[in-house]
Amino acid sequence: MDFLNAIVLIANFVIVPALTYGSQLALGAIGVTLIYGILRFANFAYGDLMAFGTMISILITWKFQSMGITFGFLPTALLALPFAVVVTIIVSLIFDKYIFEYYRIKKSPGVTLIVVSLGLMFVLNGIVRIVIGTGDKQFFDGHKFLIKANEFKELTGLNEGLAIKSTQLITLITTVIIALMLFWFLEKTKTGKSMRAYSNNEDLALLSGIDPSRVVMITWVIASILATVAGTLYGLDKSFKPFTYFNNLLPIFAAAIVGGIGNPIGAFFGGFLVAFSEIMITYAYKKVLIYLLPESLEPTSLMQLLSTDYKFAVSFSILVIVLLFRPNGIFKGKVL
Amino acid sequence: MRENENVILSFAIMAVLIVFVGVFQSWGVALSILNLCLISAVMSIGVNIQWGYAGLINFGVMGFTALGGLAAVLVSVNPVREAWSVGGIEILVSIGLILLLVLAIKVISKKIVPSKKRNILIGIIIVLFIIIIRTISGPAIEAIESVNPATQGFLGGLGLPIIFSWIVGGLFAALVAFVIGKVALGLRSDYLAIATLLISGIIVSIVKHEDWLSRGVKNVIGMKRPAPYEIDLQQAEWFINLVTFLNSSKLNLINDVIKKEKFLNQLVMDASTIFVKLCFAGLFSTVVIILLILTQKALYSPWGRMMRAIRDNEEAAKAMGKNVVKQHLNIFIIGSSIIGMAGAMLVTYDGLFTPVSYQPLRYTFLIWIMVIIGGTGNNYGSVLGAFIVWFLWIEAAPISLFLINILTSNIDHSNEFKKHLINSVPYFRFIIMGIGLLFIMRYRPKGLLPEKIKIQKI
C-alpha cells in the first residue's frame, strides 16, 4: 500500500506535470529545430510567435464565447485553434517574405539572421502587448478536471490523490498526434523527403531540382502550426501572459540543442528530457521516502536537490553539460 | 575626414535633442535620460568590443550587469554584524568547499585518463560535496535570513564607498566571463549566443534567490552615493546662495518676502535634484570618455589589428600563428568586465538593487540594438547607438501618444479603440525598436557610423 501511495504521489507531482510541460516544450523545440535545419538560423522570435499565435486563438475563443459557440466538454479554444493556425501561418509567411527572404538570397551568415530575428522579436512582442495587454488572460472553459484528487482517493482507497486536468490530457494527446503526423510527413511524403534533403545538403538538393522556396514555405507553415498549438496548449494549461512565452523560449532552445539541433526527433525527446529533469530535480522527495523507507530511516529534511526557484537554471545547466560533452546533442544534430 | 564630421554632427544632434527634452519636458527628465544614455554607452562599448572587434555573440549582457549590481551591494552596504556572527563562518567554509570542489574536479580530470570510471568518480564527488555544503550552509542561511528580515536578513557588504564597486563589478564580471569563456567559447557562434543567454539566466536566478547574499527579491534599497544627497544640499548655505545668484533676476521681480521665500525654496528643491544628476553625469561621462580613449587606442593598436584579422578570417589568423582561442577568451573577459562595471554604475545611480528588474529584453537585447544601430566595430558608433536607442526608449511613449492623438483626432475620446491605444502607449517602444533594428539591418547593416578601416600606405 505504501508503495502504491509513493507511486501515485510521484505520478501526481512529477510524471503528469512533466509530461504536459514536456509536450509543450517538445512541440516548440521541433519548430525551432526545423527552422534551424532548413533556414539555418536560431530564431529568437519563436517564443513571441508562440505568444502571437496564442493571442489570436484567445481572441477567436472570446469571439466564439460571446457568440455562444462552445465545444461541449472540451475547451472552446480547440475549436478556435485551426483559425488561429491559419492566421499565424499567413503572418509568418508575410514576415518571411518581407524580412527573411532578403537575407536568404544574399546568403547572409546565421549570426546576421539571429540579429534580424531579434528585431522581429521586439516587433511581435510589442504587437502582442498592445493588442491584448500584459495581464493574465484566462480563456479556458469546459470541464476542468478529468479526475480530482478526492475522487481518486475515494475510488482507490489510497492516501494520496491523483488529479488530472483535462488540459493535461488534451496537451498530451494533441502532441502525440501532431508529432506522429509530422514524423510521418518528414519520413514518407515526397515533400518531407525534399525538406530533409534540403536540410542535409542544400547544394545537392538544389541540383536534384528541389524548389527551395517551396521547402522554406512549408517549413514556416509547419513551424507556425507548432508554435500556435504549443502556445495555445500552454496557455490553456497555465494561463496566458505574453511575458512567460519569452521565458519559455529558453528551455525550448535547451531542448532543441540537447536533442541535437536540426533533428526533430531529438527535439521531441529533448523537450521531455528538459521537462522531466526540471521537475525531478526540484521536487521534494520527503513524502515519497516516508512511504518507501522504514520508520527508522525517515528523512527530516525536504530531500530536495535544488529549490524550485532554480527550475529554469536546471534546464540551462543540462544544456551547458550537453554542450560540453556532446556538442552535437544527444541525438546527432544537423540532419532532419 | 568626412567620418569625423559625421561623428561630431550626430553627437551634436543628440545633444540638441536632449536639450529639447530639457526645455519642453523638464531638466530632470533630460538629465536622467542623459545619465542612462551614458551608462548604456558603457554597456554598448563592452558589447562592441566583443561583437565589433572579435565577432563574438554575447547574449549574456544581463548576467554581467546583474553581477555588477551585486558588486555594488557587496562593496557599499554596511556589514550586518549580527548575521556574520550567526552564520558567517559556515558561509565562508561553504564557499571554500565550492572552490575545493572545483579544484578537485580539475585535478581529477588532469591526472586520471578519461574513462567512464573517471566520470562516475567526478559525479560522486560532486554529489558528496553538494550534500556536505548543504548540511553546513543550510542552517546558517536560515539563521542569516532570520536576522531582522524586514531590512537586513543578509550578510551585507564591506561598507566601502560605492565608487569602488565599479572596479569590483568589473572584476566579478571578468571572473565569471573567464569561466563562461572556458566553457562556451569553443562553440559555434549561434550556440554561443544561446549558451550565454542561458548562463546569464542562471546568474540572475542565483542573485534573485540567494537571499543571504543579495536579499534576493526583497531588494536592497538606500545605497550609498558618490554624489551629495538632495536634503543636504537644500540645507547647505553655499548651494542656496548659488541658486539665489543664478535666479537673481527672477527673484528680484517678486516683492513679497514670503512669496519670495517660497519661490526660492521651490527653486532650491528643483536645483538640488538637478545638481545631483549633474554630478552623476560628470562621473559617468568621465568613465565613458576614458573608455572611449582606451578602446580607440586599442582598436588601432597591433592588438586591435590582430583582433580584426581573427574576426575576418580565423583560419588565416591561425596560420599566422595567432592563438585564436586565447584571444577570444581575452576579449570576452575584457568586454564582459566593462559590462559589469556598467552594472555597478547603474545600481549606484538608482541607489537600489532590484534583481527582479534584470530582464533579457531590457538588459541584453536592447544593448544589442544599441550596438547594431550605432555601428558595429566603431566605438563612437556604439556610444551614439546607446544615446539614440535609450532616448527613443524613453521618449517613444510621448512620441507615440502624440502621433496617436494626431491620427485619431477625428475619433471621439470615448471610443474604445482609441482608449485602448492610448492605454497601451508604453508598448509602442518595442515596435519602434524592432522596426528600427530591422531597417538598419536591411539598409545600413554596418550601422549609422560604420567601422572605419585605416589602410596604411606603404
Contacts between the chains, C-beta under 8 A, distances in Angstrom:
chain1	res1	chain2	res2	distance
A	41	B	190	7.0
A	42	B	190	4.8
A	42	B	193	6.6
A	42	B	194	6.2
A	99	B	438	6.2
A	102	B	442	6.5
A	110	B	189	7.1
A	110	B	190	5.2
A	111	B	55	7.6
A	111	B	57	6.3
A	111	B	189	5.3
A	111	B	190	6.9
A	111	B	193	7.8
A	112	B	441	7.1
A	112	B	445	7.4
A	114	B	57	7.1
A	114	B	190	6.3
A	114	B	193	5.9
A	115	B	368	7.1
A	115	B	372	6.0
A	115	B	437	7.3
A	115	B	441	6.2
A	116	B	437	7.9
A	116	B	438	6.7
A	116	B	441	5.2
A	118	B	365	5.5
A	118	B	368	6.5
A	118	B	369	7.3
A	118	B	437	6.5
A	119	B	369	7.8
A	119	B	433	8.0
A	119	B	434	4.8
A	119	B	435	7.4
A	119	B	436	7.9
A	119	B	437	3.6
A	119	B	438	4.0
A	119	B	441	6.4
A	120	B	434	6.6
A	120	B	438	7.0
A	121	B	365	7.3
A	121	B	434	7.0
A	122	B	361	7.8
A	122	B	365	7.2
A	122	B	369	7.6
A	122	B	430	4.9
A	122	B	431	7.2
A	122	B	433	4.9
A	122	B	434	3.1
A	122	B	437	6.7
A	123	B	430	7.2
A	123	B	431	5.5
A	123	B	434	3.4
A	123	B	435	6.2
A	123	B	438	7.2
A	124	B	434	7.7
A	125	B	361	7.2
A	125	B	430	4.8
A	125	B	434	7.4
A	126	B	427	5.2
A	126	B	428	6.5
A	126	B	429	7.4
A	126	B	430	3.2
A	126	B	431	3.5
A	126	B	432	7.8
A	126	B	433	8.0
A	126	B	434	6.4
A	127	B	431	6.7
A	129	B	424	6.6
A	129	B	427	3.9
A	129	B	430	6.7
A	130	B	421	7.6
A	130	B	424	4.3
A	130	B	427	4.9
A	130	B	428	6.9
A	130	B	431	7.4
A	133	B	424	6.9
A	134	B	427	7.8
A	246	B	360	7.4
A	246	B	361	7.0
A	250	B	197	6.8
A	250	B	198	5.8
A	250	B	201	6.0
A	253	B	194	5.0
A	253	B	197	7.8
A	253	B	198	7.3
A	254	B	198	6.5
A	257	B	191	6.9
A	257	B	194	6.5
A	301	B	138	7.7
A	305	B	130	7.8
A	307	B	209	6.9
A	309	B	205	6.5
A	309	B	208	7.2
A	309	B	209	4.0
A	310	B	205	5.9
A	310	B	209	6.9
A	312	B	201	5.9
A	312	B	202	7.9
A	312	B	205	6.2
A	313	B	201	7.0
A	313	B	202	4.6
A	313	B	205	4.9
A	313	B	206	7.5
A	315	B	198	7.9
A	316	B	198	3.8
A	316	B	199	6.6
A	316	B	201	5.6
A	316	B	202	5.1
A	317	B	202	6.9
A	319	B	194	7.7
A	319	B	195	6.9
A	319	B	198	5.7
A	320	B	183	6.4
A	320	B	184	7.7
A	320	B	195	6.6
A	320	B	198	7.2
A	320	B	199	6.8
A	323	B	183	7.8
A	323	B	184	7.2
A	323	B	187	6.1
A	323	B	191	6.4
A	323	B	195	6.0
A	324	B	183	6.3
A	327	B	187	6.6
A	327	B	191	7.3
